Amino acid sequence: MPHGRAEQAQRSAYVLPNLEWLPTETALGAMFARGSQLRSILAAAADAVVDWALMDAMPADAQQHLHQAVTAELEWLRSAQQPWLAAIRTSCATHRFSTMALVRDGGPPEREQILALRGQLAAHSIHVPEHANAAFAANLEQARAKLTVRGKLGAFTGELRQTLDQCQVDGSVPATAEAVLLCQLQIQLTSCDTR
């Protein structure tokens, strides 16, 4: 700092900070980058947020509680976005439970999903191979994805057609994404019941 400014600061009773307390250029750059990131996040939320006054007036502990609640909701949303059939499959493989043991022991919350599967499947007559392997399940998933997107399997899908030919929903080979999903659910339920 030039000599003239130091005298001017001293005359105005301004106490100069310890230079070691000031942030480095790198730290300042990181702070400015974070500020830009936060500004863009706020700008993205501008249409949804009507008034920030409530947040400004909220005590720090309430803001922390809100942050935790929103974080929990985001985690739930992420888990809900993963294919729920895969989540049930993982749960069955990990916990190795049966439907009756769940009802008897009041097991993990996945029991409600298993019981809901039974309700969905009870309205249909579904036949699938007794011991469907991972390749069979993968072919069903590919077939369902193609039927969802295109409404048909398309060319060069002989293996997928052979897989579907081994299944029946209400007396017919599944030809819609919904029918294939019922086959997947039946396989999943059978897999959970036999463990």
C-alpha positions in Angstrom: 0.0 0.0 0.0 1.5 3.4 -0.9 2.7 5.6 1.9 -0.1 8.2 1.3 -2.9 5.8 1.7 -1.5 4.4 4.9 -1.4 7.8 6.3 -4.9 8.5 5.1 -6.2 5.3 6.7 -4.4 6.1 9.9 -5.9 9.6 9.9 -9.4 8.2 9.5 -8.9 5.8 12.4 -9.2 2.8 10.1 -7.4 -0.3 11.3 -5.7 -2.2 8.6 -6.3 -5.9 8.6 -3.5 -8.4 9.1 -2.5 -9.3 5.6 -2.2 -13.0 6.5 -6.0 -13.0 7.2 -6.9 -12.0 3.7 -7.8 -14.7 1.3 -5.4 -15.8 -1.4 -6.0 -15.2 -5.1 -7.0 -18.9 -5.5 -9.4 -18.8 -2.5 -10.9 -15.6 -3.9 -11.3 -17.3 -7.3 -13.1 -20.2 -5.7 -15.4 -17.9 -3.7 -16.3 -15.9 -6.9 -16.9 -19.2 -8.8 -19.2 -20.5 -6.0 -21.0 -17.1 -6.0 -21.6 -17.4 -9.8 -22.8 -20.9 -9.3 -25.2 -19.9 -6.6 -26.5 -16.9 -8.7 -27.2 -19.3 -11.6 -29.1 -21.7 -9.3 -31.1 -18.8 -7.9 -31.8 -17.5 -11.4 -33.1 -21.0 -12.4 -35.4 -21.0 -9.4 -36.7 -17.4 -10.1 -39.9 -18.6 -11.8 -40.8 -20.9 -8.9 -39.9 -18.6 -6.0 -42.3 -15.7 -5.4 -40.6 -14.2 -2.4 -37.3 -14.7 -0.6 -38.4 -12.7 2.5 -39.4 -15.9 4.4 -35.9 -17.4 3.8 -34.2 -14.1 4.8 -36.2 -14.0 8.0 -35.7 -17.7 8.9 -33.3 -18.4 11.8 -30.2 -20.4 10.9 -31.3 -23.5 12.7 -34.6 -23.5 10.8 -32.7 -23.1 7.5 -30.5 -26.1 8.5 -33.7 -28.1 9.3 -35.2 -27.1 5.9 -31.9 -28.0 4.1 -32.0 -31.5 5.7 -35.6 -32.0 4.8 -35.0 -30.9 1.2 -31.9 -33.2 1.0 -34.0 -36.1 2.3 -36.6 -35.4 -0.4 -34.0 -35.3 -3.1 -32.5 -38.6 -2.0 -36.0 -40.1 -2.0 -36.6 -38.7 -5.5 -33.3 -40.2 -6.7 -34.2 -43.6 -5.3 -37.7 -43.4 -6.9 -36.1 -42.6 -10.3 -34.1 -45.8 -10.4 -35.9 -48.7 -12.0 -38.1 -49.9 -9.2 -38.0 -53.5 -10.5 -34.2 -53.5 -10.1 -34.6 -52.1 -6.6 -37.0 -54.9 -5.7 -34.6 -57.4 -7.3 -31.7 -56.0 -5.3 -33.8 -56.1 -2.1 -34.8 -59.7 -2.7 -31.2 -60.7 -3.3 -29.8 -58.8 -0.4 -32.4 -59.6 2.2 -33.5 -63.0 1.0 -36.9 -62.8 2.3 -40.2 -64.4 1.4 -43.7 -62.8 1.4 -44.9 -64.9 4.4 -41.8 -64.1 6.5 -42.4 -60.4 5.8 -46.0 -60.6 6.9 -45.1 -62.7 9.9 -42.1 -60.7 11.1 -43.1 -57.3 9.9 -40.0 -57.1 7.8 -38.6 -54.3 5.7 -40.8 -51.8 3.9 -40.3 -53.7 0.6 -43.0 -56.2 1.7 -45.6 -53.6 0.7 -44.2 -53.7 -2.8 -44.3 -57.5 -2.9 -47.9 -57.5 -1.7 -48.8 -54.8 -4.2 -47.2 -57.0 -7.0 -49.5 -59.9 -6.0 -52.5 -57.6 -6.3 -51.5 -56.4 -9.8 -50.7 -59.8 -11.0 -53.9 -61.5 -9.6 -56.0 -59.9 -12.3 -54.1 -61.7 -15.1 -53.1 -65.3 -16.0 -49.4 -65.0 -16.4 -47.1 -67.9 -17.4 -43.3 -67.5 -17.4 -40.4 -70.1 -17.3 -40.0 -71.4 -13.8 -36.2 -70.7 -13.7 -35.6 -67.5 -15.7 -32.0 -66.6 -15.7 -30.4 -63.1 -15.9 -30.1 -63.3 -19.8 -33.8 -64.0 -20.0 -34.6 -61.1 -17.7 -32.3 -58.8 -19.7 -34.1 -59.9 -23.0 -37.5 -59.1 -21.4 -36.2 -55.6 -20.4 -34.9 -55.0 -23.9 -38.1 -56.1 -25.4 -40.1 -53.9 -23.0 -37.9 -50.9 -23.8 -38.3 -51.4 -27.6 -42.1 -51.8 -27.3 -42.3 -48.7 -25.1 -40.4 -46.6 -27.5 -41.5 -48.0 -30.9 -44.6 -50.0 -30.2 -43.0 -53.0 -31.9 -39.8 -55.0 -31.6 -38.5 -54.3 -35.1 -35.9 -56.2 -37.2 -33.1 -58.4 -36.0 -34.8 -59.1 -32.7 -35.1 -62.9 -33.0 -33.7 -63.6 -29.5 -36.1 -61.1 -28.0 -39.0 -62.8 -29.8 -37.9 -66.2 -28.6 -37.9 -64.9 -25.1 -41.4 -63.5 -25.4 -42.6 -66.8 -27.0 -41.8 -68.5 -23.7 -44.2 -66.2 -21.8 -48.0 -65.8 -21.9 -50.3 -63.1 -20.5 -54.0 -64.0 -20.5 -53.4 -66.8 -23.0 -51.3 -64.7 -25.5 -47.7 -64.0 -26.2 -46.9 -60.6 -24.8 -47.0 -58.0 -27.6 -47.1 -54.7 -25.5 -44.8 -53.1 -23.1 -47.5 -53.5 -20.4 -47.8 -57.3 -21.0 -44.0 -57.7 -20.9 -43.9 -55.7 -17.6 -46.4 -58.2 -16.2 -44.1 -61.0 -17.1 -41.2 -59.2 -15.4 -43.3 -58.7 -12.3 -44.2 -62.4 -12.2 -40.6 -63.4 -12.5 -39.6 -61.0 -9.8 -42.4 -62.2 -7.5 -41.5 -65.8 -8.1 -37.9 -65.0 -7.4 -38.8 -63.4 -4.1 -41.1 -66.1 -3.1 -38.6 -68.9 -3.6 -35.9 -67.3 -1.4 
